[in-house]
Amino acid sequence: MELLEKISLTENQIQKIERGGVITIEASWEDFMDFLEETTYKAEYSNGKIIIMGLASAIHEYLVSWVITLLNIHYQRNNFFVFSSNLGVKTGDKKGYFNPDITVVKGKLEFFNDSTAIILNPYLIVEVLSESTYFYDLHEKLYKYQGMKSVNEVVFIDRFEKAVYKFQKTDNPKVWTETIYDHENPEILIDTIPVKLNDIFDKIDAFIAT
């Protein structure tokens, strides 16, 4: 309770979160870990800031669930595990803790300390871009994901442009390739999984119209 009083939210901040917005609060890593145990909000940590997010839109969650289905169909007989955003991912330092929309782990899960909900070895990360977190996801979080030794690929799904951006590690861990999939390049390869762009976005227009 003392920490929640220390990292307290104003009424305006609470209203912003409830509208699906994002707020940031400067805090130490230790304070964030304590805050994470006490808060009911979805919270991440990056570069000395707690990032608190509101509920995602229905379209966002639809895309997440659909891509999870596609990944599970492919990985079900292999040594991979697919998780939703309730799983935490911690970078190797004390500067990053995130809840990717989709996390794939290859092989044995490595956990942070005694946690069974925070992992250290994601293999593939997928983020569905939202208006409120667009810049944060594509810049700050991407850089942190690329710094993790276990991460082989980071994929961003842009429902606004109906495009997919894939960042893949090369043999040199400091060099990554970027591939943009859109109407001119509709045949996607996520990890080793062939997917058509329409398979991801085909229901979006109808979804919006309902």
Sequence and secondary structure as in RCSB ss.txt:
>XXXX:A:sequence
MELLEKISLTENQIQKIERGGVITIEASWEDFMDFLEETTYKAEYSNGKIIIMGLASAIHEYLVSWVITLLNIHY
QRNNFFVFSSNLGVKTGDKKGYFNPDITVVKGKLEFFNDSTAIILNPYLIVEVLSESTYFYDLHEKLYKYQGMKS
VNEVVFIDRFEKAVYKFQKTDNPKVWTETIYDHENPEILIDTIPVKLNDIFDKIDAFIAT
>XXXX:A:secstr
 HHHHHT   HHHHHHHHTT EEEEE  HHHHHHHHHH SSEEEEETTEEEEE    HHHHHHHHHHHHHHHHHH
TTTTEEEE TTSEEE SSSSEEE  SEEEEESS  BSTT SSEES  SEEEEE  TTTHHIIIIIIHHHHHT TT
  EEEEEETTTTEEEEEEE SSTT EEEEEESTTS EEEETTEEEEHHHHHTTHHHHHH 
